[in-house]
């Protein structure tokens, strides 16, 4: 019976087609040499520039650190992967004291500020400086006193002009008179004197202790003040969601962005839906972030 001659083991194989810009390759997806020296060979591919999370060194693309997206050396990062913050050319989970996060970059707080939520909102000042309306001052202005427990300038309780504590007055606005350490008038608490009518008129805002014709200026004792566009609009026993009650100034103050409830201006207890509470070891501030960083869960 006739058997056909087997095919030669030396039969020619089909040539390998290298990828674009490659002149020598092991297979179609593994290049050994690029077409010119301006191209960069990395992981068997030719690039005109190093891809994200790598940098060029002696013609080779080397990896940036794990949390860095753009770098010039392994220790010099210029942009981080979300949600890491760029600080001193490194990527960190949260900005350190003295800085705040903006577009995932740690920026310096204002002069003499130790803790802040943005460039204009300081929450704690350096030694010998005192906090007033988000800024640090070397002294407290007239109508305010220095609260040494918090290093803040706190407004005297109107109609007091000069005080040693919020309710201990030594000088009053006219026509109020000083009685001991309290400013008194002919009108009861919750009323104001209308000069044109020569009569005491009721304050329109509930639980207001001191008012003028245009509105309330101070709430009654044990009530927190809520301001809208610098106008006192409510006196409440408990501050609403998104605010915290400051027991020294007796103001309801906004929690920071994405925080639903907070203990103070730099410490959140509960974040808004879709964000997560990030606690950074060694920091006295925390924040609400859209994603947990590496090594966190």
C-alpha positions, 0 to 999 in steps of 0.5 A, spaced: 500 500 500 502 506 498 503 511 503 504 519 502 511 521 503 511 525 510 512 533 510 519 535 511 520 538 518 524 543 514 518 546 511 519 554 512 514 558 517 510 564 516 514 570 518 513 574 524 509 581 523 512 586 528 508 591 531 508 598 529 515 602 530 518 595 532 524 593 527 525 586 531 521 582 535 520 575 539 512 575 537 507 580 535 506 583 542 513 583 544 518 588 541 526 587 542 528 594 538 524 600 536 525 603 529 529 609 532 532 612 538 527 617 540 522 611 541 522 608 548 522 600 549 518 598 555 514 591 556 515 589 549 512 596 546 515 602 543 512 609 546 514 616 544 513 618 551 513 614 558 506 612 560 502 614 566 506 612 573 512 611 570 518 616 568 524 616 563 531 614 566 537 612 561 532 611 555 528 606 560 521 607 563 521 606 570 515 606 575 513 611 580 511 610 587 505 606 587 500 612 589 504 617 584 501 618 577 506 623 574 513 623 576 520 625 574 524 620 579 522 615 584 522 620 589 519 626 586 512 626 584 508 632 581 501 628 581 497 623 585 492 618 583 485 619 587 484 620 593 491 621 595 494 628 596 500 631 593 505 634 599 512 636 598 513 631 592 510 625 595 503 622 595 499 621 602 492 619 605 491 626 608 494 633 608 498 634 614 497 640 620 498 647 617 496 645 610 489 643 607 487 639 601 485 643 594 484 638 588 488 633 591 494 638 593 496 640 600 496 647 600 499 652 606 494 655 611 495 662 611 500 666 616 500 663 623 495 658 622 496 651 624 489 648 622 485 650 616 479 648 612 481 652 606 486 658 605 481 663 608 478 658 614 483 657 619 481 653 625 487 653 630 492 659 630 500 659 632 502 661 639 501 668 641 496 669 635 488 668 636 483 666 632 477 671 629 473 669 623 477 664 620 484 669 621 489 669 626 490 676 630 496 678 635 490 681 639 483 681 640 479 688 637 474 692 641 468 688 643 471 682 643 475 678 649 481 673 649 478 666 651 485 663 653 482 656 653 481 656 646 486 662 644 480 665 640 477 672 640 470 671 642 465 677 641 462 680 648 454 679 649 451 685 646 450 690 648 456 690 652 462 694 649 468 691 653 468 684 657 472 679 660 468 673 659 462 673 654 457 675 659 461 679 664 461 686 662 465 692 664 462 697 659 455 698 655 452 701 649 448 707 650 442 707 652 444 701 656 447 702 663 452 697 667 449 694 673 454 689 676 457 686 670 450 686 666 448 691 661 440 693 663 435 698 660 428 700 662 426 695 657 425 687 659 429 682 655 426 680 649 424 688 648 428 694 645 426 701 646 423 705 640 425 712 641 420 715 636 415 711 639 418 712 646 416 705 648 419 698 649 417 694 643 417 686 642 423 683 639 420 679 633 425 673 633 423 668 638 428 667 644 432 674 642 435 677 648 437 684 645 435 687 638 434 693 635 428 695 630 432 692 624 433 685 627 436 681 633 443 681 635 444 676 641 440 670 643 438 669 650 442 665 655 443 657 653 441 658 646 445 658 640 445 663 634 444 661 627 447 666 622 445 667 614 449 672 610 452 675 617 444 676 619 442 673 626 436 669 623 435 663 629 436 662 636 436 654 637 437 650 643 440 644 639 444 646 632 441 643 626 444 637 622 451 640 618 452 644 624 456 644 631 454 648 637 460 652 639 459 652 647 464 659 648 461 663 642 454 660 642 454 660 635 452 654 630 457 653 625 457 649 619 461 643 619 466 642 613 464 639 606 461 633 605 460 632 613 453 631 616 455 632 623 461 634 627 464 635 634 468 642 631 470 645 625 476 640 623 473 633 626 467 630 623 463 624 626 458 622 620 460 623 612 454 625 607 452 619 602 457 617 597 463 619 602 467 616 607 471 618 613 478 618 613 482 618 619 489 619 618 494 617 624 498 623 628 493 628 625 488 632 629 483 633 623 479 628 619 476 629 612 470 626 608 473 622 601 469 619 595 474 613 595 478 610 601 486 610 599 490 604 599 492 600 605 485 603 608 478 599 607 
